Each structure stands twice: as C-alpha cells, then as structure tokens.
C-alpha cells in the first residue's frame, strides 16, 4: 500500500482551499461559483460585480468573498498537513471519492490521512450509539467484518461505541475502512482512539473537510455525517437512540438516494428507540448480510462493476461458471454450496441438507457466491448458477 505521507496534493489545491475558507463560502455556494465561472482561477480573479452575477450572491456576499478569499494561510495549513502525513484532494481530482461527488453538497476539499482507492466505491456505512451495549458492539463488528471480507469499504465516524466496533471489525477482516472525523486531522477524537486512528490510516483513510486545527464541536458533526452517508451506497444503523447523530446520517443517506437499514434490538431499551423509528418509517430490517445484499440490489452490482479496472474488462469473456475453487478463491464450504446449484432453482433449505453444513455457514457462503457473481437469488429463497464474466 502506498505511503500516505508520499501522496501528492491535488493540483491548485491551495486556490481551492483559499476559496472554501473565504467568509460566506460553503460547499453549496462553492459549487455555484464553480458552475458559473468554470475554473478556480476565474473565481479567484473575479470582481465584486462579476461575483454578484452568480445565483443567490448579493452585493454583500460578493464583497465578503472578494475581501477574504486570500486571507487564509494556505501554505502554513499545507505544511502542517504534510508534517502529519496528511494530503489534500479537491473535487476535480480523479482520486476524489466517486460516490461523494453525487451528493448535493460535496466538500470541495478533503483532508486525507491514508489512501483512497477506486474500490472504495463499494462503501458501506455502519453507525450507531456511542454508549452501546455489548450486543450492539458485537453486531457492528460482525457485520463490518463480513462485509469487509467481501470487498466492501466500511465507513464510519471513529466515535466511541458502534463506530469504533465497525472499524475494528473491518480491520479484523484485513479490509479497508474510512473514518470521517468531526474535527481537523491535526487531532484525534476521541483521544483514546489514537491507535485506531493510525490503524485506519494504514488500512484505508481518515478524512475531514475541516482545517487541521479545527476542534471537535457539536456543530461539526451533522456536516460530518453527510460525508459518511455520501461515501456509502447504504447505511446500517445499530442501536441509535432518538437523538442519535446516526439518525442524521440516515436522513442524509435518504436525501442522497442511498439505502437505509437498521438492526432491531430490545424494544424496552432507549438505545434502540431511534433504530426502531427508522424501521417504522420504512428502513430495511436487517438480521443477516444477505438482507444487506438484497437491499443494495442493482446499485451494488453497478458499483461492483465500476470497481473492475478497464484492463480487466478487456480480458474477460462470458462463459458458464465451471471454475475450480482455486481459480475463484473459494473456500471448501463455498465450493460445496456451489456444487449443489445448477441452472434450475434450488431452495436454500435443500442446499443445507445436501451440504450437511450449519445453516449459518451456508448463508455466509451464499452471500460470498452472490458477491462473486457466481449465483443468482430468486424469490422465495431459491438460487441458481449464473453466467458471469470470468478470466
């Protein structure tokens, strides 16, 4: 994996940084300015009169932008970032997360400690309560571990409780995980997660849109949560109370046309009140990874296709699946399950009987085989082999 400290900043990132730090300029206004002027140089050189021609920019706002767009000490900020192995990427850089560009108000500039990969398009968020139960922590870690093992990048907020458990689960699977902080990357919050912070940076990235020295303030967390949602094709909420920030992440996911799911819990526990409210409002009830895969549906397939490199696509051809476990990197259990399936539908209960494997192992194998595009799920719990692109 590339050394995060050696990652190069985006071209002209200082100009992007100067503009986003100007008074009155947020992600939405930044997008309007860029749409109107087309280039960052034209924005930085625009007169007050020219700025007022931008949608919803009055004379007062234009004057504030013109007066403060060169006041932020970008050089000092970048030097501080480099000392800590942090690099900056703007929205027009190909390395900027694909999913995040699709939300209404993507951050113009992201601070990154770690690496960003194309496969992060398979992002999935797991969020919930800071004061979680042992059950909640266990479920967050379990789902994160299983999904990371399948190739998903686990996204969360590095907070205590569910967030930390999700990150640990992804790391246990030796998978990728992204953490979005509600403060600058010049500090770690909560401080006891310093070791986790470093582990995530080694196996993914820690991200923020805030200046390096920005403190962890309450007003920073709702914007942080919309980044978590934006980096993910879906969000799983585990043990969220009614006032939990996880509900903000869920709302941001809905606003960005992403899937929202929740794990049910004890009905008499305040920790689950927010999660159960989401379920009542139409969130998908999840008790297995198969439920997540079903919910993601075509969206998941499209993003998996995107994660395949163009060179790989050119070398593939369509054939019926008749591959060895070594060729497809299947476990013995996955191969047993695959051997039970053919072009005619087979019910999962029959697969359990034929393989004589525990139901849990069969369900896990089924999900892995779906992700590898070797089998297709049909209504009623039936499965068939499918034709796929193979080497």
C-alpha positions in Angstrom: 0.0 0.0 0.0 1.3 3.5 -0.8 2.7 5.5 2.0 0.2 8.2 2.9 2.9 10.7 3.6 4.0 10.4 -0.1 0.6 11.1 -1.6 0.6 14.3 -3.7 -1.8 17.1 -3.1 -4.3 17.9 -5.9 -3.1 20.5 -8.5 -4.1 24.1 -7.5 -5.4 22.8 -4.1 -4.2 26.0 -2.4 -6.6 28.0 -4.5 -9.4 25.7 -3.7 -8.5 25.9 0.0 -8.4 29.7 -0.1 -11.8 29.9 -1.6 -13.6 27.4 0.7 -12.1 29.3 3.7 -13.4 32.7 2.5 -16.2 34.2 4.5 -19.7 33.0 3.5 -18.4 30.3 1.2 -19.7 26.8 1.9 -19.9 23.7 -0.2 -23.1 24.7 -1.9 -22.0 28.3 -2.8 -18.6 26.9 -3.9 -20.5 24.6 -6.4 -22.5 27.6 -7.7 -19.3 29.6 -8.2 -17.5 26.8 -10.0 -20.5 26.2 -12.2 -20.7 29.9 -13.2 -17.0 30.6 -13.6 -15.9 27.1 -14.7 -12.4 27.4 -13.3 -10.9 28.2 -9.9 -8.7 30.8 -11.4 -11.6 32.8 -12.8 -13.3 32.7 -9.4 -10.3 33.9 -7.6 -9.8 36.8 -10.0 -13.5 37.8 -10.3 -14.6 41.3 -9.4 -17.4 42.0 -6.9 -19.7 42.9 -9.8 -18.8 39.6 -11.6 -19.4 37.7 -8.4 -22.9 39.1 -8.0 -23.9 37.5 -11.3 -23.7 34.1 -9.6 -27.1 32.7 -8.4 -28.1 33.9 -5.0 -24.9 36.0 -4.5 -25.8 39.5 -3.4 -23.5 42.5 -3.2 -22.7 42.0 0.5 -21.8 38.3 0.0 -19.7 39.2 -3.1 -17.8 41.8 -1.1 -17.1 39.4 1.7 -15.8 36.8 -0.7 -13.6 39.3 -2.5 -12.2 40.6 0.7 -11.4 37.3 2.4 -10.6 34.8 -0.4 -6.9 35.3 0.0 -6.8 35.7 3.8 -6.4 32.0 4.8 -2.8 30.9 5.2 -2.9 28.0 2.8 0.9 27.5 2.8 1.0 27.1 6.6 -2.0 24.8 6.5 -0.4 22.5 3.9 2.9 22.5 5.7 1.1 21.4 8.9 -0.7 18.7 7.0 2.5 17.4 5.4 4.1 17.1 8.8 1.4 14.7 9.9 1.3 12.7 6.7 -2.0 14.3 5.5 -2.7 15.2 1.9 -5.4 17.3 0.3 -7.6 16.3 -2.6 -10.2 18.5 -4.4 -13.4 17.6 -6.2 -11.9 17.8 -9.7 -9.1 15.3 -8.9 -9.8 11.7 -10.2 -8.8 10.4 -6.7 -11.7 12.2 -5.1 -14.3 9.6 -3.9 -16.8 8.9 -6.7 -19.8 8.4 -4.5 -19.2 11.7 -2.7 -19.4 13.7 -5.9 -23.1 12.6 -6.2 -24.4 14.3 -3.1 -26.0 17.8 -3.1 -23.1 19.5 -1.2 -19.8 17.5 -1.6 -16.8 19.0 0.2 -14.7 21.0 -2.2 -11.6 19.8 -0.4 -10.9 16.7 1.6 -8.0 16.2 4.0 -6.8 12.6 3.9 -4.5 10.6 6.1 -4.1 7.3 4.3 -5.1 6.2 0.8 -8.2 6.4 -1.4 -8.8 3.5 -3.8 -11.2 3.1 -6.7 -12.7 0.1 -4.8 -13.9 2.5 -2.1 -16.9 3.0 -4.5 -18.1 -0.2 -2.6 -18.5 1.9 0.5 -20.9 0.9 3.2 -21.6 2.8 6.4 -22.2 1.3 9.9 -23.2 3.9 12.6 -24.9 4.0 15.9 -24.7 4.9 19.6 -21.6 5.9 21.4 -22.9 4.3 24.6 -23.7 1.0 23.0 -24.4 -2.4 24.6 -22.2 -5.4 24.3 -24.8 -6.8 21.8 -24.6 -3.6 19.7 -20.8 -3.6 19.6 -20.8 -7.3 18.7 -23.2 -6.8 15.8 -21.4 -3.8 14.4 -18.1 -5.7 14.4 -19.7 -8.8 12.9 -21.4 -7.0 10.1 -18.3 -4.9 9.3 -16.0 -8.0 9.3 -18.3 -9.9 7.0 -18.8 -7.0 4.6 -15.1 -6.1 4.6 -14.2 -9.7 3.9 -16.4 -9.5 0.8 -14.6 -6.4 -0.5 -16.8 -3.5 0.9 -15.1 -0.5 2.4 -16.6 0.1 5.8 -17.3 3.8 6.5 -18.0 5.3 10.0 -17.1 8.2 12.2 -14.3 7.0 14.6 -16.6 7.8 17.6 -16.8 5.6 20.7 -19.2 2.7 20.6 -20.7 1.4 17.4 -18.4 3.4 15.1 -15.2 2.0 16.8 -16.6 -1.5 16.7 -17.3 -1.2 13.0 -13.8 0.0 12.2 -12.3 -2.8 14.4 -14.4 -5.4 12.5 -13.2 -4.2 9.1 -9.6 -4.3 10.3 -10.1 -7.8 11.7 -11.0 -8.9 8.2 -7.9 -7.1 6.9 -10.3 -5.0 4.8 -10.5 -1.3 4.0 -12.2 1.2 6.3 -12.7 5.0 6.1 -13.3 7.2 9.2 -14.7 10.7 8.9 -13.8 13.0 11.8 -15.8 15.8 13.2 -12.6 17.7 13.8 -9.4 18.5 11.9 -6.8 15.8 11.3 -4.4 17.6 13.5 -6.1 15.9 16.4 -7.8 12.6 17.2 -11.3 12.5 18.7 -11.9 10.7 20.9 -8.3 10.8 22.1 -8.4 7.2 23.3 -8.8 6.2 19.6 -5.4 7.3 18.6 -4.2 3.8 17.9 -7.3 3.0 16.0 -6.8 6.3 14.0 -3.4 5.1 12.9 -4.6 1.6 12.1 -7.3 3.0 9.9 -4.8 5.3 8.1 -2.7 2.2 7.3 -5.7 0.2 6.0 -7.8 2.9 4.4 -8.0 6.6 5.4 -9.1 9.1 8.0 -10.9 12.0 6.4 -12.1 15.5 7.2 -13.3 18.6 5.4 -12.2 20.8 8.4 -9.0 22.8 8.9 -6.2 20.8 10.5 -6.6 22.6 13.9 -10.4 22.5 14.0 -11.8 21.3 17.3 -14.4 18.6 17.9 -17.5 20.9 18.2 -21.2 19.9 18.2 -21.9 21.9 15.0 -19.2 19.9 13.1 -21.0 16.6 13.4 -24.1 16.9 11.2 -21.9 18.0 8.2 -19.5 15.2 9.1 -22.4 12.7 9.0 -23.5 13.8 5.5 -19.9 12.9 4.3 -20.3 9.4 5.9 -23.6 9.0 4.0 -22.1 10.3 0.8 -19.2 7.9 0.9 -21.6 4.9 1.2 -24.0 3.1 -1.0 -26.0 2.3 2.1 -26.0 2.8 5.8 -26.7 0.3 8.6 -27.9 1.8 11.9 -27.2 -0.2 15.0 -28.5 0.9 18.5 -29.4 4.5 17.8 -31.3 6.5 20.4 -33.9 9.0 19.3 -31.4 11.9 19.5 -28.5 10.0 18.0 -26.4 11.5 15.2 -26.8 8.2 13.4 -30.3 9.3 12.5 -28.8 12.4 10.8 -26.6 10.1 8.8 -29.7 8.0 7.9 -31.5 11.1 6.8 -28.5 12.3 4.7 -28.5 8.8 3.1 -32.1 9.2 2.1 -31.5 12.7 0.8 -28.7 11.3 -1.4 -30.9 8.4 -2.6 -29.0 5.8 -0.6 -30.3 2.7 1.2 -31.1 2.9 4.9 -31.1 -0.3 7.0 -31.4 -1.0 10.7 -30.7 -3.9 13.1 -33.6 -4.5 15.6 -32.9 -4.5 19.3 -34.7 -4.8 22.6 -38.0 -2.9 22.5 -37.6 -1.6 26.1 -34.1 -0.2 25.5 -33.8 3.6 24.8 -30.7 2.7 22.8 -32.9 1.2 20.1 -35.6 3.8 20.0 -34.1 5.6 17.0 -33.4 2.4 15.2 -36.9 1.2 15.6 -38.3 4.6 14.5 -36.3 4.1 11.3 -37.8 0.7 10.8 -41.3 2.1 11.3 -40.6 4.7 8.7 -39.5 2.1 6.1 -35.9 1.3 6.7 -35.0 -2.3 5.8 -34.8 -4.6 8.8 -31.5 -6.4 8.7 -30.5 -9.6 10.6 -28.0 -11.0 8.1 -25.6 -9.9 5.5 -27.9 -11.5 2.9 -30.5 -8.8 3.8 -28.0 -6.1 3.0 -27.1 -7.6 -0.3 -30.8 -7.9 -1.2 -31.4 -4.3 -0.3 -28.5 -2.9 -2.3 -29.7 -4.9 -5.4 -28.8 -3.3 -8.7 -26.9 -0.4 -7.0 -24.5 -2.9 -5.5 -24.0 -4.6 -8.9 -23.3 -1.4 -10.7 -20.7 -0.3 -8.2 -19.0 -3.7 -8.2 -18.8 -3.4 -12.0 -17.2 0.0 -11.6 -14.6 -1.4 -9.2 -13.3 -3.7 -12.0 -10.4 -2.0 -13.9 -10.8 -1.3 -17.6 -7.9 -3.5 -18.4 -9.6 -6.4 -16.6 -12.8 -5.9 -18.5 -10.9 -6.1 -21.8 -9.5 -9.5 -20.9 -12.8 -11.0 -19.8 -15.3 -13.1 -21.7 -18.8 -14.5 -20.9 -18.9 -18.2 -20.0 -21.0 -20.5 -17.9 -19.4 -20.9 -14.4 -17.3 -24.1 -14.3 -14.3 -22.9 -12.3 -12.3 -24.6 -9.6 -12.1 -23.3 -6.1 -8.5 -22.2 -6.7 -9.5 -20.2 -9.7 -12.2 -18.3 -7.9 -10.5 -18.4 -4.5 -13.4 -20.3 -2.9 -13.4 -21.9 0.5 -14.3 -25.6 0.8 -17.7 -24.6 2.2 -18.4 -22.1 -0.7 -17.4 -24.8 -3.2 -19.8 -27.3 -1.6 -22.6 -24.9 -1.8 -21.8 -24.0 -5.4 -21.7 -27.7 -6.3 -25.3 -28.0 -5.1 -26.6 -25.4 -7.5 -27.3 -25.7 -11.2 -29.3 -23.7 -13.8 -32.6 -25.0 -12.2 -33.7 -23.2 -9.0 -32.6 -24.9 -5.7 -34.1 -23.9 -2.3 -31.6 -22.9 0.4 -33.0 -25.5 2.7 -32.2 -28.2 0.2 -28.6 -26.8 0.0 -28.3 -27.1 3.8 -29.5 -30.7 3.6 -27.2 -31.6 0.7 -24.1 -30.0 2.1 -24.8 -31.0 5.7 -23.3 -27.7 6.7 -24.6 -25.5 9.5 -27.2 -23.0 8.3 -25.0 -20.1 9.3 -22.1 -21.3 7.1 -24.4 -21.9 4.2 -25.9 -18.4 4.4 -22.4 -16.9 4.6 -21.3 -18.9 1.6 -24.4 -17.9 -0.4 -23.6 -14.2 0.2 -20.0 -14.7 -0.9 -21.0 -16.5 -4.0 -23.5 -13.8 -4.9 -20.8 -11.1 -4.5 -18.5 -13.2 -6.8 -21.4 -13.2 -9.3 -21.5 -17.0 -9.4 -25.1 -17.4 -8.3 -28.4 -15.6 -8.6 -31.0 -15.2 -5.9 -34.6 -15.8 -6.9 -37.8 -15.0 -5.0 -38.8 -17.4 -2.2 -35.2 -18.4 -1.1 -34.3 -20.2 -4.4 -30.9 -19.9 -6.0 -29.4 -20.8 -9.4 -26.0 -20.7 -11.0 -25.5 -17.8 -13.4 -23.4 -16.8 -16.4 -20.7 -14.4 -15.4 -17.6 -12.6 -16.7 -14.6 -14.8 -16.0 -11.0 -14.8 -16.9 
